[in-house]
Amino acid sequence: MVGVKMNLNLEKEKELWNKIRLVREEMVQVALNKNLNFLDDEVLSLSQELNKLLNEYEKLLHEK
């Protein structure tokens, strides 16, 4: 049972990390495409999503 839970946590960790990476890439690309700084509403929205994912990732790591 412990091995199953560990595998599920690893899968969740990978899934979250991939989401974090994609949101970060999108945020940077939006800023570059619009020649914006990181105070633009769209960039801030992506940044908030990124922070939410990072917090979830951190919680997952602390469960280990």
C-alpha positions in Angstrom: 0.0 0.0 0.0 2.9 2.4 0.8 4.4 1.7 -2.7 1.1 2.6 -4.4 0.8 5.8 -2.4 4.4 6.7 -3.2 3.7 6.1 -7.0 0.6 8.3 -6.8 2.6 11.0 -5.1 5.3 10.8 -7.7 2.8 11.0 -10.5 1.1 14.0 -8.9 4.5 15.6 -8.4 5.4 15.1 -12.1 2.0 16.4 -13.2 2.3 19.5 -11.1 5.8 20.2 -12.2 4.8 20.0 -15.8 1.9 22.4 -15.2 4.3 24.8 -13.4 6.8 24.7 -16.3 4.0 25.3 -18.9 2.5 28.2 -17.1 5.8 29.8 -16.6 6.7 29.4 -20.2 3.3 30.9 -21.2 3.7 33.8 -18.8 7.2 34.7 -20.2 6.0 34.3 -23.8 3.0 36.5 -23.3 5.2 39.2 -21.7 7.7 38.9 -24.6 5.0 38.9 -27.3 3.3 42.0 -25.9 6.6 43.7 -25.0 5.1 44.0 -21.5 6.5 44.1 -18.0 5.2 41.7 -15.4 2.6 44.1 -14.2 0.3 43.5 -17.1 -3.1 41.9 -16.1 -2.6 38.8 -18.3 0.9 38.2 -17.1 -0.2 38.8 -13.5 -3.0 36.3 -13.9 -0.5 33.7 -15.2 1.9 34.6 -12.4 -0.9 34.0 -9.8 -1.7 30.6 -11.4 2.0 29.8 -11.2 2.2 30.7 -7.6 -0.9 28.5 -6.8 0.8 25.5 -8.5 4.0 26.1 -6.8 2.2 26.2 -3.4 0.5 22.9 -4.2 3.8 21.4 -5.3 5.5 22.5 -2.0 2.7 21.0 0.0 3.1 17.7 -1.9 6.8 17.7 -1.2 6.2 18.2 2.5 3.9 15.2 2.6 6.9 12.9 1.8 
